Amino acid sequence: MGLDTDTTPPVFLVDALPTGSRALLDGDEARHAATVRRMRPGERLTLADGAGSAVGCVIETVHPGRDASLELTVESRWSEPPARPRVIIAQALAKGDRGELAVELATEAGADAILPWRAARSVARWDDGARGAKALARWQTTVRAAAKQARRATVPPVLTPVDTAGLCETAEKSALALVLDGTAPRRLTEVDLPTDGDLLLVVGPEGGITDAEAEALTNAGALPVRLGPTVLRTSTAAVVALGALGALTSRWT
């Protein structure tokens, strides 16, 4: 994990990467590069497909305006190897913008997928209609922007929201499922972590996880763990846990 500096080329997401030595960036991404970032010829940027592959480019020509475009020369190509283990953040729905902050920070910290969880004590409620679809789209937009900010070539998917029964099914299929609980006797550092497969990390809502939810998750094989001596908000718990997992597993090596 590095720092965001001016020497790191910005990332722009495209549907498909160029196959040759020349490329054209257009649409919203080009308008952002030309108008918002005010990029100029000679500067470098990265084109990523959101699935882990990227190309490094140098800008040859900038055409600003409503139909902005950038003519580019491709200098390098690479792919991000999949993280092992793969971490899925099951984030309980949170009120206001706390849910969006949670997924933003988790994406920047390297989450591989985001699973919205309709917890019993979630203040926010996503229905199966237009309102729920709009809320899900906000999370997806937040994750996309956070991936670009973090210079990631992979945009983590925001999965279909689940209730507790669906979360338990995901836990049963995972190599390991952990429930963050500040009162748990076991620390994260005391858990035998998997080296491969899916690691499900469950973050509860502001009011905490109910006894019934905790029992259901435990019956599904999930382990309650605590991170440290302090109590974390639902919006910051995942990013702290991801940092710990980066150090405790091979995800950062």
C-alpha positions in Angstrom: 0.0 0.0 0.0 1.5 3.3 -1.1 0.8 7.0 -0.8 -1.2 9.0 -3.3 1.4 11.3 -4.9 1.6 13.5 -7.9 4.2 11.1 -9.4 1.7 8.3 -9.6 -0.1 8.4 -12.9 -3.9 8.7 -12.5 -6.1 5.8 -13.6 -8.9 6.0 -16.1 -11.4 3.2 -16.6 -12.2 1.9 -20.1 -14.4 -0.9 -21.4 -11.6 -2.5 -23.3 -7.8 -1.9 -23.4 -6.1 -0.9 -26.6 -4.3 -3.8 -28.4 -1.8 -1.7 -30.3 0.7 1.0 -29.6 -1.8 3.8 -29.9 -5.0 4.6 -28.0 -7.8 7.1 -27.8 -9.5 8.1 -24.6 -12.9 9.7 -25.0 -16.2 10.1 -23.2 -16.6 11.0 -19.5 -13.1 9.8 -18.7 -11.6 12.0 -21.3 -13.6 15.0 -20.1 -12.4 14.4 -16.6 -8.7 14.1 -17.8 -8.9 17.3 -20.0 -11.2 19.5 -18.0 -11.0 18.5 -14.3 -7.4 17.3 -14.1 -6.2 19.6 -16.9 -3.8 17.0 -18.2 -1.4 18.0 -21.0 0.8 16.4 -23.7 3.8 14.6 -22.2 2.0 13.6 -19.0 1.4 9.9 -18.2 -1.8 8.1 -17.3 -3.0 4.5 -16.8 -5.9 2.9 -18.6 -7.5 0.0 -16.7 -10.3 -2.3 -17.6 -11.6 -2.8 -14.0 -10.8 -6.5 -14.2 -7.1 -6.3 -13.3 -5.4 -5.4 -16.5 -3.9 -2.0 -17.4 -1.7 -0.1 -19.8 0.6 2.8 -19.1 0.3 5.6 -21.6 1.8 9.0 -22.4 -0.4 11.8 -23.7 0.4 12.9 -27.3 -2.6 15.3 -27.9 -5.5 16.7 -25.9 -8.7 17.7 -27.5 -10.7 19.6 -24.8 -14.4 20.5 -24.8 -17.7 18.7 -24.7 -16.4 15.9 -27.0 -13.0 15.7 -25.3 -10.5 13.1 -26.3 -6.9 12.3 -25.7 -4.6 10.7 -28.2 -2.2 8.3 -26.4 0.9 6.2 -27.0 1.0 2.9 -25.1 4.3 2.4 -23.2 3.7 -0.7 -21.0 1.2 -3.4 -20.1 0.5 -5.4 -16.9 -2.0 -7.3 -14.9 -2.7 -7.2 -11.1 -2.5 -10.7 -9.7 -5.6 -11.8 -7.7 -5.2 -11.3 -4.0 -4.9 -14.4 -1.9 -7.0 -14.9 0.1 -9.8 -13.0 -1.6 -11.5 -10.7 1.0 -15.2 -10.1 0.7 -16.5 -7.3 3.0 -20.1 -7.9 4.1 -21.0 -4.4 5.1 -24.2 -3.8 7.0 -26.3 -1.0 5.6 -25.6 2.2 7.5 -27.5 5.5 7.8 -26.6 8.6 5.9 -23.3 8.5 4.0 -21.6 6.2 6.5 -22.2 3.2 4.3 -20.7 4.9 1.3 -17.7 6.0 3.4 -17.3 2.4 4.6 -17.1 1.0 1.0 -14.9 3.8 -0.2 -12.3 3.1 2.5 -12.6 -0.6 2.1 -12.0 -0.3 -1.7 -8.9 1.9 -1.1 -7.6 -0.7 1.4 -7.9 -3.5 -1.1 -11.3 -5.2 -0.6 -12.0 -7.7 -3.4 -15.8 -7.6 -3.3 -18.5 -5.7 -1.3 -21.6 -7.5 -0.1 -24.3 -5.2 1.2 -26.0 -6.8 4.3 -29.6 -6.0 5.4 -28.9 -6.4 9.1 -31.7 -6.3 11.6 -30.5 -3.2 13.3 -29.6 -1.3 10.1 -31.2 2.1 10.1 -31.0 2.3 6.3 -33.4 0.1 4.4 -33.0 -0.9 0.8 -36.1 -2.3 -0.8 -36.1 -4.5 -3.9 -37.5 -1.6 -6.1 -36.2 1.6 -7.5 -35.1 3.0 -4.1 -32.9 0.0 -3.4 -31.5 0.0 -6.9 -30.6 3.7 -6.5 -28.8 3.1 -3.2 -26.9 0.1 -4.7 -25.9 2.3 -7.7 -24.4 4.9 -5.3 -22.3 2.2 -3.6 -21.1 1.1 -7.1 -20.2 4.6 -8.1 -18.4 5.1 -4.8 -16.4 1.9 -5.3 -15.5 2.8 -8.9 -14.2 6.3 -7.8 -12.3 4.8 -4.9 -10.6 2.2 -7.0 -9.4 5.0 -9.4 -8.2 7.0 -6.4 -6.2 4.1 -5.1 -4.7 3.5 -8.6 -6.3 0.0 -8.7 -6.7 -1.8 -12.1 -9.5 -3.9 -10.5 -12.9 -2.4 -9.5 -14.4 -4.6 -6.7 -17.9 -5.7 -7.6 -20.7 -4.6 -5.3 -22.8 -7.8 -5.0 -26.6 -8.2 -4.7 -27.7 -7.2 -1.2 -28.4 -10.1 1.2 -30.4 -10.7 4.4 -28.9 -12.7 7.3 -29.9 -16.0 5.7 -28.1 -15.1 2.5 -25.1 -13.9 4.5 -25.0 -17.3 6.3 -25.0 -19.1 2.9 -22.0 -17.0 1.9 -20.2 -17.8 5.1 -20.7 -21.5 4.7 -19.2 -21.3 1.2 -16.1 -19.3 2.3 -12.8 -20.6 3.3 -13.2 -18.6 6.5 -15.8 -16.1 7.8 -15.0 -13.6 10.5 -17.5 -11.4 12.4 -16.0 -8.2 13.8 -17.1 -8.0 17.4 -15.4 -5.7 20.0 -16.4 -8.0 22.8 -15.1 -11.2 21.2 -12.5 -13.1 23.3 -10.5 -14.1 20.3 -8.2 -11.5 18.6 -7.8 -11.5 14.8 -4.1 -12.1 15.4 -5.0 -15.4 17.1 -6.9 -16.8 14.1 -5.4 -19.3 11.6 -6.0 -17.4 8.4 -6.4 -19.2 5.0 -3.9 -18.7 2.3 -6.4 -19.0 -0.5 -10.1 -19.0 -1.2 -12.6 -16.4 0.0 -12.3 -14.8 3.4 -15.7 -13.2 4.4 -15.4 -10.3 6.8 -18.7 -9.3 8.4 -19.1 -5.7 9.6 -22.3 -5.0 11.7 -24.5 -1.8 11.7 -24.3 1.1 14.1 -26.5 -0.7 16.7 -24.4 -3.9 16.5 -25.3 -7.5 15.6 -28.3 -9.1 17.3 -27.9 -12.2 19.4 -30.0 -14.1 16.8 -27.7 -12.9 13.9 -24.6 -13.8 15.9 -26.0 -17.3 16.6 -26.9 -17.8 13.0 -23.5 -16.8 11.7 -21.7 -18.9 14.3 -23.9 -21.9 13.2 -22.8 -21.2 9.7 -19.1 -21.5 10.7 -18.2 -17.8 11.2 -15.8 -16.8 14.0 -16.3 -13.7 16.1 -13.1 -11.7 16.4 -11.9 -8.4 17.7 -9.3 -6.1 16.2 -7.9 -4.3 19.2 -8.8 -2.4 22.4 -10.8 0.4 20.7 -14.3 0.4 19.4 -14.6 1.2 15.7 -17.5 2.7 13.8 -19.2 0.6 11.1 -17.6 3.0 8.5 -14.0 2.4 9.7 -14.0 -1.2 10.9 -13.4 -2.8 7.5 -10.5 -0.6 6.5 -8.7 -1.4 9.8 -9.3 -5.1 9.4 -8.1 -5.1 5.8 -4.9 -3.4 6.9 -4.4 -6.1 9.6 -5.1 -8.9 7.0 -2.6 -7.3 4.6 0.1 -7.7 7.3 -1.0 -11.1 8.5 -1.4 -12.8 5.1 0.4 -12.7 1.8 -1.9 -10.1 0.4 0.7 -7.4 0.5 3.6 -9.5 -0.7 
